Amino acid sequence: MSRTSATSTTPSRVRAANSQYSVISRTRAQDDSSKPKSSGHDPAKNRRSSLLKRANSREEDTAVLAPQRARSVNRPAVVEQFGCPRRQISRKSDEAATTAAAAEEDEKRKKMEEKLVVNESLIKDLQAQVLSLKTELEEARNSNAELELKNKKLSQDLVSAEAKISSLSSNDKIKRASIKLAKTYMNRVANELESARNMDRESTQEALLLQGVRFAYRTHQFAGGLDPETLCALEEIKQRVPGHLRLARGNLAGAPS
């Protein structure tokens, strides 16, 4: 930028200086013309005046051109950049540059192709993973449905088991109550047998004894069978009953022997 500005401004300044110098010379010529010419021809005077004119003109020239010279000394020299001829590029350098550019393009293309292959393989792997996850999800859903069905079945089985347990507990309660009642009557029958041995009132004692033994046996049958303890007690009662009562009246009919 500095060079171009220098080249553009220097001629205008020179023209201005030349115009100023021409104006000064014109005014001086006009002054000379306005002066009256001397009639005498004195060579000494003419020589002296010419010398003075030359000295004055030199002083004026130095006065006008001194600032321009000072500015031109401080200003850097202008280099003509368009004067030198351009270097011609050889065909070999053009071919080398073209070959290098083509090689660079090929390398870039190869790298892009490698990246494309890697990305395609990654995409395939991701698709395979997605498919495997889908299959696992379907299997999990199917297993969840099976578990729900099993849970329903187990809950139904649990309800039925609870009902059975409640029924068994009620039956157990009934059995325990009947056993307790049978034992009470068997104790009473045993007491009556003891009293029948000591007393002669056989008719009343017979009826009471038969009722007690039958009631105890039926109660145990209703309760679900005879336990070993009750069987032992019943066998003891049978042994204590008189023989004529067992044979004649069949008092213990239906009782196990």
Secondary structure, 3 states (H helix, E strand, C coil): CHHHHHHHHHHHHHHHHHHHHHHHHHHHHHHHHHCCCCCCCCHHHHHHHHHHHHHHHHHHHHHHHHHHHHHHHHCCCCCCCCCCCCCCCCHHHHHHHHHHHHHHHHHHHHHHHHHHHHHHHHHHHHHHHHHHHHHHHHHHHHHHHHHHHHHHHHHHHHHHHHHHHHHHHHHHHHHHHHHHHHHHHHHHHHHHHHHHHHCCCHHHHHHHHHHHHHHHHHHHHHCCCCCHHHHHHHHHHHHHCCHHHHHHCCCCCCCCC
